[in-house]
Amino acid sequence: MSPNALIPSHRKPRRPSASSRALRAGVTGGFLTLAVTGATVPANAAEKPVSETQEMPTITTALATSAARSADTAEQVAFNYERQALQDTALSQAAKAAEKHKAEAVKKAKAEAKKKAEEARKAKEAAQARASRSAERTTLSAPSSATGSTATLVAFLKAQLGKAYVLGSSGPSSYDCSGLTQAAFSQIGIDLPRVSQDQSTAGTQVGLDNLQVGDLLYWGSAGSAYHVGVYVGGGKFIGAQNPSTGIVERPLSYDMPTGAVRVL
């Protein structure tokens, strides 16, 4: 055994070198960094929901704005549809009103035309009634017999009844219409023209509702009459009518004259 084996060593401990100190510091710092980092990570993890919660108002506002715009669009579309529906309804009502107005106008026009036709018919009937009454008054107002020169005139005419009608004849066995009237008035001193056209303007024009015995009747226009006869009272006249009848006495209604002239 060595004499030094039992003697404890009293060597002074060596001071660590700078590199050793740096190494220990780095290791220690690494542990501290890991510890700090480990403590920090949970903190960040816990804080992340806070960040996300802070961003939610922005998203909610955007969604609300989009929803509001969609609502406005839907409201505008609904308004447009409603306005179009109102316009269509107004047009339909206007068309119906126009059709109704047209139907009423047609109905009114038909009623007016019917009314005018009825008025025209009544006016015609009234005119016919007046003419009939005039003829009746003429018949009633005419004297039943003539006196003086008119009596002579009527007597001569009645004496010629039944004689023949011969165109251009002035008697005594046959006559034409103006030949008979000329011969009759010559009996009382009145000289008439020979033809009916001139005889129809030979005296004073009188109305058929104001006839007197001896008035000269004519058919056709005054100045261009085609036939003449003599009113003998009682609503009758005597005239040379035609070759088939000869000289006859007939009521005025048999062949109503156009006019009359008074020569007496």
Helices and strands as residue ranges (DSSP letters): H 18-141, H 148-159, E 164-165, E 174-175, H 177-186, H 196-199, E 204-206, G 208-210, E 216-219, E 227-233, E 236-242, E 246-251, G 252-254, E 259-262
